[in-house]
Amino acid sequence: MFGKRAQIDESVTPAPAPAPVSPPPVRAGAPAPARKTGPALIEPMPPPAPEAPRSDAYYVTKSMIFGALIEAIDLTQLARLDADSAREEIRDIVNEIIAIKNIVMSISEQESLLEDICNDVLGYGPLEPLLARDDIADIMVNGAMQTYIEVGGKIQLTNVRFRDNSQLMNICQRIVSQVGRRVDEASPICDARLADGSRVNVISPPLAIDGPALTIRKFRRDKLTLDQLVRSGTISPEGGEILKIIGRVRCNVLISGGTGSGKTTLLNCLTHFIDAGERVITCEDAAELQLQQPHVVRLETRPPSLEGTGAVTMRDLVRNCLRMRPERIIVGEVRGPEAFDLLQAMNTGHDGSMGTLHANSPREALSRLESMITMGGFALPPRTIREMVVSSIDVIVQTSRLRDGSRRITHISEVMGLEGDVVIMQDLIVYDIQGEDAAGRLKGVHRSTGIGRPRFWERARYFGEEQRLARALDAAEMRESA
C-alpha cells in the first residue's frame, strides 16, 4: 500500500543494542478511543518506587528507526486509514526495518518501541500512556526531559521524556491546532483543550526558558456525580442533599476555591440537577464542562488573529448570551469584567446561573467579584457593587485541596444581605479538621451550623422541595449533636 518501503537503506549501520530494560507501566499505552490498549496501561504508578529510566541507547535506536520509517512510509495514504489499520501498518513497517538493519532487541523492548513510534506518528507521542491512565489528574511537562504527574493529590516525577524540545513543540502544536489555535514565537501562550474536554495550557520559548511547558488538567472518562463525592468524603450525605436541592431550585451559585481544588468537577455535578427542559448556555475560555442536559449551547472564547484582530472575550460571550433566550447561564471561570455581566444576568430573570472563581474563602470570593468589576472600568460606588452582588448571588460553595492531597467542600454559605457597607453571610455546612491518622491523612467532619431555615427556603417551597430541605437540615443537625 505504501510503495516507499523499497527505499529502506540496508547499508545503514545499526545503532548499538540498548541494555534490556523492562518498560515501566507509564510508558506502555494506547491513544484515543479507537486505538488498542496494552495491559500495562491501567496499572497505577507505585508512588514510593522511582521508575527505571530508559537508556540513551534506546532513544538513539528509536530515533534511527523513526527516521527510516518516515522515509519508507507514504503519509498521504496513511492518513486515509482508520486508527487501527494505520497502527498495524506502522508496526509492520517498523518490524521490517528492525529485521533489515539487524537490530537486536528483547521482545519487551521491541513491543515498547513499536508502541512509542505508533504514538509519535498517530497520537501525542510519549504523552499517550499518561493520557490513557484514569488515575492521573494533571500532567506537567517541563521541557523535553522532565514530566510530572499528579496522582491522588500528590505530584510524582515520571520517566517520560521527549526526543528533544522540537518533538515536544510539535506535539503542543498538534494539540492546539485541533481547536483552531496556535502556539509559536509570535503567540507563545495558548489555552486549549483535548477532545475529551481536558484543559491544556502551553507556554513556549522565548517565554519558557528551558523549553516548552505543557500542562494538562485531565478529565475522568467516567464523570463524577455528587453521590460519588459523598462516598469519597468530599461532602457529607446531608450536605450533598442540600447541594442537590440548591441545583434543583435554581439558586444562583458561585463555586470558589484554589487551583486544582475541584471547582469544575463540582460545577459539573451541580448541573446534573438542572431540569432537562431548561435551555442552558455555557461560556468558557476552553470548553471543558460536561453537561448532560439535552438543550445545551456551548460557547468558547477566541484569541486574536496574527493581525491582532478578531478576539472574542468572555465578556462578549456573556453579553451575547442575554440575546439567546437562556434560562441558565454557566460561566466556566469568572476572572475579569464579565463578572459584571454575569451579575446582571442573575438579576434579570436567569435564576440558577452558576460560575466558578479563584478564592480561598466565601468572603474572599465576594471581595474578588467586587475587585473584578472595579478593574473592568465600571465607575460604580462600592456600595452599589455590593448591593448588586447581594441581590444576585444566593449561595457560595467553597472547595479546598488539603495538604494531604484530598479535596473537600469546606463551606456551603448563603449571602444574606447588607448591614451598612458589610455583606452579611451565614454558613449552612462547614468542614472542621480534627487531626490526622497514622498515614498522614487528615481527619475531619462536615458539621451543621444549626440554621433551620435558610434564605432560599421560600424558593425551595416554590419548587416543592421544602420538606426534603427540612429533612436534610435536621439530619445534619442530628449528626452534629451525635
C-alpha positions, 0 to 999 in steps of 0.5 A: 500500500505504501510503495516507499518501503523499497527505499529502506537503506540496508547499508545503514549501520545499526545503532548499538543494542540498548541494555534490556530494560523492562518498560515501566507501566507509564510508558506502555499505552494506547491513544484515543478511543479507537486505538488498542490498549496494552495491559500495562496501561491501567496499572497505577504508578507505585508512588514510593518506587522511582521508575527505571529510566530508559537508556540513551541507547534506546532513544538513539535506536528509536530515533534511527528507526523513526527516521527510516520509517518516515522515509519508507512510509507514504503519509498521504495514504496513511492518513486515509486509514482508520486508527487501527489499520494505520497502527498495524501498518506502522508496526509492520513497517517498523518490524521490517526495518528492525529485521533489515538493519539487524537490530537486536532487541528483547521482545519487551523492548521491541513491543515498547518501541513499536508502541512509542513510534505508533504514538509519535506518528498517530497520537501525542507521542510519549504523552499517550500512556499518561493520557490513557491512565484514569488515575492521573489528574494533571500532567506537567511537562517541563521541557523535553526531559522532565514530566510530572504527574499528579496522582491522588493529590500528590505530584510524582516525577515520571520517566517520560521524556521527549526526543528533544524540545522540537518533538515536544513543540510539535506535539503542543502544536498538534494539540492546539491546532485541533481547536483552531489555535496556535502556539509559536514565537509570535503567540507563545501562550495558548489555552486549549483543550483535548477532545475529551474536554481536558484543559491544556495550557502551553507556554513556549520559548522565548517565554519558557526558558528551558523549553516548552511547558505543557500542562494538562488538567485531565478529565475522568472518562467516567464523570463524577456525580455528587453521590460519588463525592459523598462516598469519597468524603468530599461532602457529607450525605446531608450536605450533598442533599442540600447541594442537590436541592440548591441545583434543583431550585435554581439558586444562583451559585458561585463555586470558589476555591484554589487551583486544582481544588475541584471547582469544575468537577463540582460545577459539573455535578451541580448541573446534573440537577438542572431540569432537562427542559431548561435551555442552558448556555455555557461560556468558557475560555476552553470548553471543558464542562460536561453537561448532560442536559439535552438543550445545551449551547456551548460557547468558547472564547477566541484569541486574536488573529496574527493581525491582532484582530478578531478576539472574542472575550468572555465578556462578549460571550456573556453579553451575547448570551442575554440575546439567546433566550437562556434560562441558565447561564454557566460561566466556566471561570469568572476572572475579569469584567464579565463578572459584571455581566454575569451579575446582571444576568442573575438579576434579570430573570436567569435564576440558577446561573452558576460560575466558578472563581479563584478564592480561598474563602466565601468572603474572599470570593465576594471581595474578588467579584467586587475587585473584578468589576472595579478593574473592568472600568465600571465607575460604580460606588462600592456600595452599589457593587455590593448591593448588586452582588447581594441581590444576585448571588444566593449561595457560595460553595467553597472547595479546598485541596488539603495538604494531604492531597484530598479535596473537600467542600469546606463551606456551603454559605448563603449571602444574606444581605447588607448591614451598612457597607458589610455583606452579611453571610451565614454558613449552612455546612462547614468542614472542621479538621480534627487531626490526622491518622497514622498515614498522614491523612487528615481527619475531619467532619462536615458539621451543621451550623444549626440554621433551620431555615435558610434564605432560599427556603421560600424558593425551595417551597416554590419548587416543592422541595421544602420538606426534603430541605427540612429533612436534610437540615435536621439530619445534619443537625442530628449528626452534629449533636451525635 
